[in-house]
Amino acid sequence: MTKNIMLGGVGGQGLVMTTAIISEAAFRAGFDVKTNDVIGLSQRGGKVWGSVRYGEEVFSPNIMPGQADVLLALEPLEGLRWSGMVKAGGVVLLNTSRIPPVPVIAEKAAYPEDIEARIAGEGEQAVEVRAVNALEEARGLGNVRVVNTVTIGMLSVVLEDIPVDCWHQAIEAIVPEKTLALNLKAFELGREIR
Amino acid sequence: MKIFMTGNEAIARGAYEAGVVYASAYPGTPSTEILENTAQYPEIISEWAPNEKVALEAVLGASIAGGRALAAMKHVGVNVAADPLMTISYTGVTGGLVLISADDPGCHSSQNEQDNRILAKFAKIACVEPSDSQESLDYMKAAYEISEKYDVAVMLRMTTRVCHSKSLVEQGERVEKEIIPYVKRPEKYIAAPAHAKKLHPVVEAKLVDLEKFSNETTLNRVEWFDKKIGIVTSGVAYQYAKEVFGENASYLKLGFTNPMPMDKIRDFAAQVEMLYVIEELEPFMEDQIKAAGISCVGKEKIPNIGELNPDIIAKALLGEERPLIEIDKDKIVGRPPTLCAGCPHRGFFYALKKKKNVMVTGDIGCYTLGASEPLNTTDTVIDMGASISMGHGAQRVLDKAGKGMKVVSVIGDSTFFHSGITSLIDVVYNQGNTVNVILDNRITGMTGHQENPGTGYTLSGKKVKEVEIDTLVRALGVELVINVNPLDLDAVTKALDAALAFEGPSVIITRWPCALKKFTPEDIKEFGKAQPVCYVVEEECRGCRLCNKTGCPAIVFDKAKKKSYIDPNACVGCEVCLQVCPFHAIKKAGE
């Protein structure tokens, strides 16, 4: 079965590197992998998304709506935006640290409240939401730049078919060398968040 | 061993393995990373050209001199390069020549979503279309063989999804190609009328040979499964079709799409009950299949607008609706792109917004965002360089209308080098009367920081003499040239006042690095090191929100407290908000 991981965030948050680490880990676990990133105009503070699909043989890099096993949202509003991609019973990993979009800054729209509950839904429509202020967690480790690695740690617990050493190898292959130790620490911290 | 690559990385690898010696490009999403990656191979001389026409011409020169060469550009870049392109089919090539056209279905980062396969057909050159990273590498190598065997340029048509998605790739080794010794061949390479007349029938004969090749090549392959449905498809649409139909359909997967393999298609169509054509954007294949009298279903069900995905195909052809969880769509707030915190363009646009009775013609780059909330300054954006030339034409008519409206044309440094220079010559030569602003942020910003003739560095990082915009525009004959720091609002206002009052063409050059740029030693010398951030002194803030109206994403208004707040993680200390605050409530950290 192909596993589908959807990612949502804001341009500049490091979604491309996050996607790269996830796909590298899946690749090292022996799967066929395809990914998507948004690059270009949208990186200027706009909404960005990515996808990782892995399995025996993957054709489309795109995930169909309602087919994502996991949504990794680097920002809560972006979590809400992409939550329709998740299948009922799927998992949504949410960094609760907000980045207000321009319409909110311009006071032309309100930042939505109760995002966790809105995403979680009810009954047959329910999805599992695991929320954490990853920015604060990263700050606690001494560098906010490892914020996404905290959420990758959370993701690694959900994706049981990728062994933990593949995640370590992927992080080592992709993050700058001088931040490796801190990134591994952030990853372990993320694994403890349930 | 397989490795994980984007389509663009795989193209660069393919070029390397094919023995390419020269590559030239102008950056443009989604093609930019191709040259950034060829530059990683010392065997390939890789260069940024000032525009796509120059890139293609340089590559043609390299080919005529006997080396394998590639030009890479986004789809609209091929429009700029169309002039040489339309004649390359006549001349043919010496060393293999591949033009990579990176189309952008869905306009992710473009002003339109044209389908450049049509340009390949129009230009009478061959076209190949990979569907993933492995094919991007393999088709590059195939394209060079085709190019040299048939004496034809090859368009390798990518799309955003193939350029930027990553998949597994088996790499090979580089095969060095000897440079073909140069021989003078005026009858081939001087496309004067007498030669062109003789070359045209040669082109037509080549196309006949290429169609024969198209019917025979394994680039166009059949995958037999269920024969009730047959699908003709190409590019990433093939992957989507496989995702949706799996083994419930048979496929004719076309990797070589110009000329089309009509015999192969006819044979395939005869063996299936129902023929679908699944392709992104225009009915390029479908029209030709229908014209050949083969019945098929395509664009009447599958949209020719926007990017395709498996969901669209499943809905269109199978009527499939997936069960979706319900979400509160009305609670979702949009998140349009915005100028970054500390972007030097913000100060300029903020000052420009105050000017009344002006028309602002804009251009392609990050500063296109000067058109959006809350700056709302720019009136037009069409294509590279158009700000200056459109502005000139507009000023002519506005002068006739006689209401004193003035045009301010706004263009970035890289875009000015691309095609703003000739536009400015037009203004000067014809004694126009526009204010031309060159926003020099010391880098090509939008596409992710590529060097350009004004930065003083090449693609390979070599330090070179920079083209000085000030010297250049004075040499063109512009008499009023004002250099200004765009973060100094008073200075920008004064510059605009002086230029608007001036009779004749004027140029304002704003010079400050992109807020995201990694400063060069020269930048540090000129602009200093990182600035301390700004903060709001809460007791002094009266909640007037003027700072918020600069549109800086680092500034948020706290409704409960009725105070503005600056996020210290986002602020870069540009001081635009500090100058805007009428109550001096914004200070620099450490003050």
Interface residues (C-beta under 8 A of the other chain):
Chain A: V10 G11 G12 A20 S23 E24 F27 D32 V33 K34 T35 N36 D37 V38 I39 G40 L41 S42 Q43 R44 G45 G46 K47 V58 F59 S60 P61 N62 M64 P65 G66 Q67 L77 E78 L80 R81 S83 G84 V86 K87 A88 P100 P101 V102 P103 V104 I105 A106 E107 K108 A109 A110 Y111 P112 R118 I119 G121 Q125 V127 V144
Chain B: F4 T29 P30 H108 S109 D132 R161 H164 S165 K166 S167 L168 V236 Q239 Y240 K242 E243 N309 P310 D311 A314 R322 P323 L324 I325 E326 I327 D328 K329 K331 I332 V333 G334 R335 P336 P337 T338 L339 C340 C366 L369 S372 E373 P374 M446 T447 G448 R545 N548 G551 P553 I555 V556 F557 K559 N569
